[in-house]
Amino acid sequence: MKSIKVLLSAAFAVVSMTAVAQDFSDPQYANWGETPDERRENIVNSQFLKESIDNQQYDLASGYFKTLVAKCPTASQNIYVNGIKLYQKRIAKSKTLAEKKANVDSLMWAYDLRNQYFGSHAKYGSAYILERKARELLTYNQSDRAGIRKVFTEAIEAAVAKNGVAGSELVAIYFKNLCDDYVNEEVEADLILAEYERLSPMFTDATEEDKKNKEQFETAFGLSGAANCDNLERLFSKKLSENPDDVAVLSQAVALMSRANCESDFFFQTTEKFYQVQPSAETALFLAQAFQNKKEFDKAKLYLHEAIKVEENPAEKVKLYVRIAVVELAAQNFVESAAAAKEAIAIEPENGYAYFILAQTYALGNNGCSGLAKDATFWAAYDMMSKAVSLLDEQPDVKADAQKFMATYRNFFPTAEECFFNELKEGSAYTVGCGTARGEKTIVRFRPQ
């Protein structure tokens, strides 16, 4: 220990001699004090501060730091860089919980001073300082939940003020801790929901690294249990009762409640209201699916047709027509289903789903037929399903179903005797005369024996 003190004294002597040789009347030293002697003393103390920390003389270093803060707080950001380093090392050397807590408080104080005097620095200003302060508090004092929430909030706000957006990792760490606080009943669900909506846009146009943080952000939200349907309905019913046409609130409500798979009347009413004030193909399609699931086919069709009105992308229109065809088929409106399927085929002749549905409308929409005329509708159904099979290579499950339907349809073909009695030769042309397939051209085939 004695040898260390000797070396330290020697180093301080060298520092002092170096300082003596400098001219502190130069304006560049103005921040260090009012007179040349004050400036010299403070600069020497700043150098002593660094040397004391390097030599683990932390009590001595603490004295220098406090003196510098009192006499020349705006002289150099390095004063606070070294002050922060000092208290980090004191935390690591703490022997009791009380001692550690006191050193953590001092560390936070050093960060606050740095932010107070150098928060406007172009590169190492408030956004930089407060993010590090937040991470340090989380590392050294995880039990201070309110303090952690406060410093992370301040860090995010500073980053947004500087860059327009906060770093994805910072946001993810904060939100994970916030969700943990909700699970431990430290905060209410309303705060989780509000922060989720406020922070979600931070992940727009995310890089690959950002996507990992976004996954952590979304996972924390999902596991917290805060975004359940009861909480969401309670929150948004109050907000919308005050301003029922607020587009931002309606959009937020629909996004969160759809994510939670809500199925209440309030949710559907809110989504329909949102569509009224801000119609879009996406919302119409969502409503259509929701009402289809509830077997309210008339409403499902209404919103699908609404979506088609505003959709300009041909590929998206095809999807909408296919959806309409499915809904009409489920409602046993075979003529309307076939019409929608044909609209899809007119835009995209290679759409296997459209042929798949059209085949079913031909096979099921023959209740008004009888005898050979009814059996002949299965020729047309077979043709359409065969076309579907040829176009569904990328959907193997649907293709397998289509092949099963083809086998079923063959079993309903007219027999050879029926065809002979009606003067029809195998392979000859035939036009379907009834049912949904009326007017469809096909060929004569016999039922397998």
Residue, then its C-alpha position, 0 to 999 in steps of 0.5 A: m500500500k505504501s508503494i502505491k501511495v508513493l507512485l501516486s504522489a510521484a504521478f501527481a507531482v508530474v501532473s502538477m509540473t506539467a500544469v505549471a508550464q501552461d498559460f491559463s490566461d488563454p480564453q480556451y481555459a475560461n470554463w475552468g475558472e475565473t482566474p488563471d490560478e483557479r483554472r490551473e488548480n481545477i485542471v490539476n484536480s481533474q487530472f488527479l481525479k483520473e489518476s486516483i481512480d486508476n490507482q483505486q484511491y476512491d475516497l480521494a477521487s470522490g473528493y476531487f470529483k465533488t470539488l470539480v462539480a462545485k467549482c467548474p461544472t461546465a469545464s469538461q464532460n470528462i469530469y463526469v465520464n470519470g465521475i461515473k467510472l468512479y461510482q461504478k467501481r465503488i459499486a463493485k467494491s461495496k461490502t453491504l447493501a446499504e453501501k451499494k445503494a448509496n453508491v448507486d444513488s451517487l452514480m445516478w447523481a453523476y449522470d444527472l449532473r452530466n445531463q444537466y451540463f452537457g445534455s445539449h452535446a451534439k453526439y453525447g447529449s441527453a439521448y446518449i446520457l439518459e440511455r446509459k443511466a437507465r441501463e445502469l439503474l436496471t443493472y444495479n438496482q432492479s428493485d427500484r421499479a418506479g425509478i426504472r420506469k421513470v429513467f427509461t421513459e426519460a431516455i426514450e423521450a430524449a432519443v425521440a426528441k433527437n432522432g425522431v425514434a428511440g433505439s429498438e433495444l432500448v424500447a424492448i428492454y423498457f417494455k419487457n420490464l413494464c410488462d413484468d411490472y404489470v404481472n407483479e401488479e405494479v402498474e395498471a393494464d391501461l398503461i401497458l396498452a397505451e405504451y404498446e400503441r405509443l412504442s409500436p411505431m418505433f419498429t417500423d422499417a425494422t432491420e434484422e437486428d431490430k426484428k429480434n427486439k420487436e419479437q421480444f417487444e411483442t412477446a412481452f405484450g402477449l405474455s403479460g395478459a394485459a391486452n385481454c378482451d375485457n381490459l380492452e373493452r373497458l378501456f375503449s368503451k370509455k374513450l369512445s363514449e366521449n368521442p365516438d368518431d375519433v379515428a385514432v382511437l377507433s383504429q387503436a381499438v380495432a388493432l388491439m382487439s383483433r389481435a386479442n381475437c375478441e368476438s364481443d358485440f362491442f368489438f364488431q360494432t367498433t370495427e363497423k364504426f371504424y369502417q364507416v369513418q375510414p373505409s378500407a379494403e383491409t377493414a372490410l375484408f376483416l369484417a367479412q371474415a368475422f361475420q362469415n365465422k358468425k355465419e352472418f353471411d349477408k353481412a359478410k357479403l356486404y363487406l366483401h362487396e364494399a372491399i371490391k369497390v375500393e380495391e384497385n389491385p387486380a390480384e387483391k380483387v381476385k382474392l375478394y371474389v374468391r372470398i365472396a364465392v366461398v361465402e355464397l357457397a356456404a350460404q348455399n347461394f350457388v348461382e351467386s357463388a359461381a358468378a363470383a368464381k367466374e369473376a375471379i377467373a376472368i381476372e386470373p385464369e390460372n386461379g385454382y381456388a376459383y375453379f375448385i369453388l366453381a366445381q362445387t357450385y355445379a355439383l351442388g346446384n342441381n336440385g332443380c334437375s332430374g334424371l340424366a340432366k341432373d347426372a350430366t351436371f357432374w360432367a361439368a363439375y368434374d371438368m372444373m375440379s380437374k382444372a383446379v387440380s392442374l393449378l394447385d401444385e403449390q397447395p398440396d392439401v387443397k389439391a388432394d381434396a380436389q382429387k377426392f371430389m373428382a372421384t366422387y363426381r365420377n360416381f354420379f356420372p350417368t350410366a352407359e345404359e342411360c347415355f345409350f337410351n338418350e342417344l349419347k355417345e361417350g366422348s361426344a359434346y354435351t351442353v348442360g341444360c339445368g342447374t348452376a352449370r346451365g349452358e356449360k359445354t362438356i363431354v359425355r362420360f360413363r359412370p365407372q363400373 
